Amino acid sequence: MHHLRYDSPATRWVEALPVGNGVRAAMCEGRPGGERLWLNDLRAWSGPVDRDPLDAVESPGPQQLAAVRAAVARGDAREAERLLMQLQTPWVQAYLPLGELEVAVGTAPADDGDYARGLDLRDATAWHTYTSDGARVRHQTWADSRGGAVVHLVESDRPVRLTVRFTSPLRADAAATAAPEGALVHVLVPPVDVAPGHEVVPEPARYAPTDSRFAVAVRAVGDPDAVVVDGTLRTGTAAIHLLLVGTAVTHDQAAGTVVAPADAVAAALALVADGEGAADRWDAHVAAHRELYDRVELTLPAAAPDRPTDARVLASADADDPALAALAFHYGRYLLLASSRPGGLPATLQGIWNAELPGPWSSAYTTNINLQMAYWAAETTALPECHEPLLRFVERLAATTGAEAAQRLYGARGWTAHHNSDAWGAAGPVGAGHGDPAWASWVFGGIWLAHHLWEHHQFGGDEEFWRERALPALQGAADFALDWVQSDGRTAWTSPSTSPENHVLAPDGTPTGVATTATMDAELLRWLASVVGGELADVVALLPPARVGPRGTLLEWADDLPEAEPEHRHLSHLVGTFPLASVTPATTPDLAAATARSIEARGPESTGWSLAWRAALWARLGDGDRVHGELRKALRPARDDAGAHRGGLYPNLFSAHPPFQVDGNLGLTAAVAEALLQSHETSGGERLLRLLPALPTAWPDGAVRGLRARGGLRVDLAWAGGALTRAHVHNDTPRPATLAVAVGPQTADRRITIPPASSLALTPEQSLGAS
């Protein structure tokens, strides 16, 4: 349930195995005769840009927005798009690779056969073993879970010597500080601006004078014979070698600090100084990791547990493997733990791993679904600490760049975010004057991001967090909404409006993404008004309600507009069902039925992250077999020839858009959790806890421990023959918890009260007893 295992080394990046600690990370090839590590530091981004992105906007201000609205009102989509493009900023900056570390062991090649590699999720350690010249060699790699260095340990049956080299696609600083003896140090200069890979520009990675630097330091700890010659670290001869890789940056965007290049080098070297031995380092790392990882465990029957992981993925195309779903569930939690820790930046589109310059979609933040999805499982699967980087990022947008974008672009109060951002907090509509407004001109990224602040409060109940951090950001989003929503006193609407990345047919018969009042706009606004109330609630009450169209689907716009892409991957109009919970089978059965029909109408195929969203939607609708159907597609092998919109898993279990996007993995974890436990509804004024609300019939037996519910609750469940056999509900708060409990999607509920810091056991008959 917690191991990935392979019989051969990786031959490409999506076969390598990931380690990370929220700051530093590596992808591990598992090379016979040595190792190759692709290194990353989550603070290593292009930029800072040499001018404010908002300064590049051709025609900012309320007058331009008024002209756009006039064009929309008269049905001139082409003119509205042209004017919106004049409001676009340059592209966001790119998350960068640091480079590759290559380790060679001795001079003898690895023997044929007798090879194995793997990743232990509970230990957060990648490993591989082989035989070389009759000696058994074992490599282990981990990113110290306490926030320290990337560690590479080599152990051999007989003494060996290592050679270590580092290469980078970034430029080197020729004036870098001299390295101390025995340390391999590289100081890298990032480009100030990097265009996304889909852009054709004269200078894809633009270098200019900058004070930004990245430092990489490598040492063989405790080796007095280690020397650096011509850029290569050569160790002494020993049976055990402990390599430490430290990284540091001059510009820490999350902390808001800037240091001199020499200080960055010193920080990297401090991480690789002599200290703990290998065993003590590993024990402390594992203990820190397991304190978070071991909070939750899902057990499902295994079809073929002894097969290598890549073989299990291949076999899953033809035969169901419930335990592979459990492994993918755990893997999603592992990837979030590795990518997102307190004090750091949020996980990017590829988590914390990227080997390309530029990475896919700049490996930045896509805020019209992907960044949000990456954190859907943070609360439900007991990783609220990992939520913190996103929450801090949202607060930073609300207080700084998002507020500036709202005022300068639209003359609005409050704050906004569009569909892309980066470590520097870009908040404008990117596109460089020629991006499609269907994705560039969506203005409600801030509201959807602010929903995470609300969810964190709902699960944890921290009133100080709510007052001091969440509510100001939500109120700022509400202020922007009040200035954006149009009203004549009888009705209200949003214009210009987009349903992220989707298109309808304009009156001239050509596709456009710009119209009036997308359903997603209205759902986000209704949710925000339900939280902050006040004047916004009065205005939002005038918005058109969600409507069912003639095909039985939920309309994506207030009007029934002809679809240009009926099987589009985004499910933006269904946000009311998941994650917002304004549409439920119990309270809005007609809209819930239309949601189901809408998923079906999108067609059978989609990207990895869209399959995960579909699974979460089916879970909210109480249809476990539909959940299972989406998961089966998400767990099948990804194909390089499958086109742009067919999800699946790469051999290392990375989710394919394609290419790899970490939100596909993390969304799958959230969907599985949603199928087993839900807490978004109320009954008789009390929170309703649904146990096994969407259990797939293909998972008749199983157990889960440690899932979280809103209100500070933890839940353990076991089932057999498709029926609940055991449940424990733990109240982790200092207050009594009164709630309703139901088993399955539609069964009647029963009221229970759990004393502070106590647990109650629930039998299959819903009788309660102390535990």
Buried (B, 14 or more C-beta within 10 A) or exposed (E): BBBBBBBBBBEEBBBBBBBBBBBBBBBBBBBBBBBBBBBBBBBBBBBBBEEEBBEBBEBBBEEBBEBBBBBBBEEBBEBBBBBBBBBBBBBBBBBBBBBBBBBBBBEEEBBEEEBBBBBBBBBBBBBBBBBBBEBBBBBBBBBBBBBBBBBBBBBBBEEBBBBBBBEBBBEEBEEBBEBEEBBBBBBBBBBBBBBBBEBEEEEBBBBEEBEBBBBBBBBBBBBEEBBBEEEBBBBBEBEBBBBBBBBBBBBBBBEEEBBEBBBBBBBBBEBBBEEBEBEEBBEBBBEBBBEBBEBBBBBBBBBBBEBBBBBBBBBBEEEBBBBBBBBBBBBBBBBBBBBBBBEBBBBBBBBBBBBBBBBBBBBBBBBBBBBBBBBBBBBBBBBBBBBBBBBBBBBBBBBBBBBBBBBBBBBBBBBBBBBBBBBBBBBBBBBBBEBBBBBBBBBBBBBBBBBBBBBBBBBBBBEEBBEEBBBBBBBBBBBBBBBBBBBEEEEBBBBBBBBBBBBBBBEEEEBBBBBBBBBBBBBBBBBBBBBBEEEBBEBBEBBBEBBBBEEBBBBBBBEBBEBBBEEBBBBBBBBBBBBBBBBBBBEBEEBBBBBBBBBEBBEEBBBBBBBBBBBBBBBBBBBBEBBBBBBBBBBBBBEEEBEEBBBBBBBBBBBBBBBBBBBBBBBBBBBBBBBBBBBBBEBEEBBBBBBBBBBBEBBBBBBBBBBBBBBBBBBBBBBEEBEBEBBBBBBBBEEEBEBBBBBBBEBEBBEBEBEEEBBBBBEEEBEBEEE
